[in-house]
């Protein structure tokens, strides 16, 4: 099995998905929304110790709702959960949602990451701005979108460097697409030691995050545990992502894809899934491709999910851009 990127190398290589971003430069935070053109089968897997979520219980395989209309990712810690209300408002205006006796209820699961201490102005008054940012992000959704310091990744940080919003895609030999979207805001590091080399390097396609490969030899301190803030309380971090495919998957298989995508976190971040992270992966299956999943195909898709998520995390940090009042530098300024 070889990995090749889709035409956009992004989540929107999966037919039926669009992405919108809204962020505030002064706030150093924002919202990223994935809109499903048709309701998509969805699942979730949480492996971090401090998640912040909304509407995730309904995604478990034993619960009734099979499909969702959108997924919202936001900064702002628990305040960012308001973003889903803005997304719901935008979809409701378009008559989109689960139909119940003439009413439409948009199904919008969401997750948040902590970016409250990144140098941005969080004095927003009585109500946080995330509902309006969610509304704006939903209404801006399209096929092309930027990476790095934008949307829910606008205020993301990793160990020693700015994080950001990342995405990548993989097209399998049978035409199935697997794609990832991620907000990289981990307590750990995405770099090998203090070098410019990404842990995700073995999975890089072309030079999508610099083409440096792994350092040779590996530095002797490569496996030293480096964390963003030594005094950070639990929940002050989090990598939140979406793994998506155009294959036809039921909820249990979608959950298996989300589980596999968490291995991409482990391939790209050291350490990951800590008690101080709220690491989470949503899975979406649009069914736009006629190929149905077999055991053999699920093994291949799981490998693709791992590699694609690792690439998306590296691309998030690689694409980050500098801004006033930053407390961490960006990758492009890193030496060594």
VENBELHU-V152274 format. One line per field, one symbol per residue. ss: DSSP state (H for helix, E for strand, C for the rest). A space follows every 10 residues. Layout:
ss=???
This chain:
ss=CCCCCCCCCC HHHCCCEEEE EEEECCCCEE EEEEEEEEEE EEEEEECCCC CCEECCHHHC CCCCCCEEEE EEEECCHHHH HHHHHHHHHH HHHCCCCEEE CCEEECCEEE EECCCCCCCC CCCCCCCCCH HHHHHHHHHC CECCCCCECC HHHCCCEECC EECEEEEEEE ECCCCCEEEE EEEECCCCEC ECCCCCCEHH HHHCCCCCCC CCCCCCCCCC CCCCCCCCCC CCCCCCCCCE EEEEECCECC HHHHHHHHHH HHHHHHHHCE CCCCCCCCCE EEEEECCCCC CECCHHHHHH HHHHHHHHHH HHHHHHHHCC CCCCCCCCEC HHHCCC
